[in-house]
Structures are given as structure tokens and as C-alpha cells.
Amino acid sequence: MTAGTGADPDGAVLTRPVLDDGPDLWRLARDCGLDVNSPYAYTLWCRDFAGTSVIARDADGTPLGYVIGHLRPAEPATYFLWQVGVAERARGRRLARRMLDRIAERFADLGVTHLEATVTPDNAASRALFASFARDHGAEPVWTPLFEHRHFPAESGGHEPEDLVRIGPLRTAPDPS
Ligand SMILES: CC(C)(COP(=O)(O)OP(=O)(O)OC[C@H]1O[C@@H](n2cnc3c(N)ncnc32)[C@H](O)[C@@H]1OP(=O)(O)O)[C@@H](O)C(=O)NCCC(=O)NCCS
């Protein structure tokens, strides 16, 4: 972090989302090619799950990326990462990793020991992201099938299957070596 500005060395500013960020989360989901949930869902997320989410912006305020997630109600030591997206022009700068690490900084206080997410089988970038996070937090990613075609309504156009990745137990800080 650059002292005073709250910005990363490349100028990205990572913050907890507030209600006014809801529209930009929706736009980022759309522009990143993710499943686009309702505008209401993103704004609600900013109200109820801001503590386990992050939005990244350029120094001029342009949105660059986001992570939204929550602690699983039935298993609050598990953080479920629902969506991660980085604008195309900002990819390959470790922004997704920095956003994940920013949330993981809160894990010790929250009592979180594991991270989960689901990924479609062909999403190499996302798989690499979680492998990278697992490696630097001293854990192996374990992949298992979770959601299948039949779990999504065919009349919605269908949906690729989603594999669950579970990572943990997590070291609370990345290994500096
Ligand atoms: C997946 C995504 C968020 C990665 O964002 P990013 O900021 O470019 O990723 P990072 O630069 O932080 O890279 C993190 C790790 O993943 C690897 N990686 C990133 N993109 C990759 C790609 N296209 N192919 C292979 N590896 C990739 C990096 O090399 C790095 O690994 P390392 O630590 O071993 O070097 C971004 O590609 C994206 O928004 N994709 C579209 C939306 C999506 O699919 N989201 C995930 C599903 S919820």
C-alpha cells in the first residue's frame, strides 16, 4: 500500500464496497463475462456482506475489479467466494490475487480457516488464481464436482457445471519466502 492514498503500488485502490458501489459491481460482472445477477443483488451485497467483499478502482475512480463472498451460514469458518472479476485491461497485474489477499487479511479475526468457490471446468484463469492463492497460503486446493446441468433451469439457457474448490486450512498470512 502507498501511505496516505490507500492505493496499491500500481495505483489500484482496494476498499470495502458501500451502497453506491452496487451499480459498478453489476457493470463489472457484465463486462467480465460473469453471470450477471440482478442490480438489487449487488447493492444488497454491499449492505450485508461488505466485510467479506472488495472493489478495486483506478486512482481516477474507474472500477477495475471486485470480489464478493460470504461466510457460509451453516459453516462460518468457511468463506465462500461467490464472484471474482477483473476488467480485461487490468488482468495479469495480480489484482485478483491482491483482492483475495485483502479479504484473507480479515480471516483470522473472522475465524475463517477455509476458502471455497465454484469454477467451470474450462476456466483456466480462475483455476490458476485459486491454485496460486492456495500455494501462497500453505494449502492444497481440493476439487470436487458440485453443481451439474440439472441444478440450473434449462429454460434459462442452461449453465455449465461448476466444480467446488476447497482450500485450507489456511495460513493467515502469505509466506513471504
Ligand atoms: C480470473 C481473473 C479474475 C484473474 O484475474 P487477474 O487479476 O488477471 O489474475 P492475477 O493476475 O491475480 O493472477 C493470479 C494467478 O492466476 C494466474 N493466471 C491469471 N490469469 C491466467 C490465465 N489466463 N491463464 C493461466 N494463469 C492465469 C496468474 O499467473 C497468477 O498465478 P501465479 O501466482 O502462479 O503467477 C480474470 O481473468 C477474470 O476476471 N476472468 C473473467 C471472470 C472469471 O472467470 N472469474 C472467475 C469465476 S467466478
The ligand as a Gaussian input file, in Angstrom:
#p B3LYP/6-31G(d) Opt

LIG

0 1
 C       -9.853000     -14.962000     -13.262000
 C       -9.470000     -13.488000     -13.167000
 C      -10.277000     -12.830000     -12.044000
 C       -7.961000     -13.380000     -12.848000
 O       -7.635000     -12.011000     -12.640000
 P       -6.136000     -11.444000     -12.738000
 O       -6.092000     -10.188000     -11.942000
 O       -5.709000     -11.351000     -14.156000
 O       -5.290000     -12.615000     -12.013000
 P       -3.891000     -12.413000     -11.282000
 O       -3.009000     -11.516000     -12.107000
 O       -4.102000     -12.023000      -9.857000
 O       -3.276000     -13.890000     -11.350000
 C       -3.412000     -14.817000     -10.260000
 C       -2.770000     -16.131000     -10.674000
 O       -3.505000     -16.727000     -11.759000
 C       -2.666000     -16.886000     -12.905000
 N       -3.460000     -16.545000     -14.083000
 C       -4.230000     -15.439000     -14.263000
 N       -4.801000     -15.457000     -15.478000
 C       -4.389000     -16.601000     -16.065000
 C       -4.643000     -17.192000     -17.336000
 N       -5.445000     -16.581000     -18.241000
 N       -4.071000     -18.390000     -17.609000
 C       -3.277000     -19.005000     -16.712000
 N       -2.984000     -18.488000     -15.490000
 C       -3.543000     -17.305000     -15.179000
 C       -1.506000     -15.921000     -12.683000
 O       -0.342000     -16.347000     -13.381000
 C       -1.343000     -15.988000     -11.167000
 O       -0.694000     -17.196000     -10.800000
 P        0.781000     -17.211000     -10.096000
 O        0.613000     -16.551000      -8.752000
 O        1.094000     -18.668000     -10.010000
 O        1.677000     -16.422000     -11.030000
 C       -9.734000     -12.743000     -14.516000
 O       -9.110000     -13.471000     -15.571000
 C      -11.216000     -12.563000     -14.847000
 O      -11.844000     -11.601000     -14.409000
 N      -11.786000     -13.500000     -15.641000
 C      -13.208000     -13.404000     -16.047000
 C      -14.143000     -13.636000     -14.885000
 C      -13.960000     -15.011000     -14.263000
 O      -13.841000     -16.015000     -14.943000
 N      -13.970000     -15.041000     -12.906000
 C      -13.804000     -16.270000     -12.149000
 C      -15.075000     -17.045000     -11.993000
 S      -16.039000     -16.510000     -10.575000

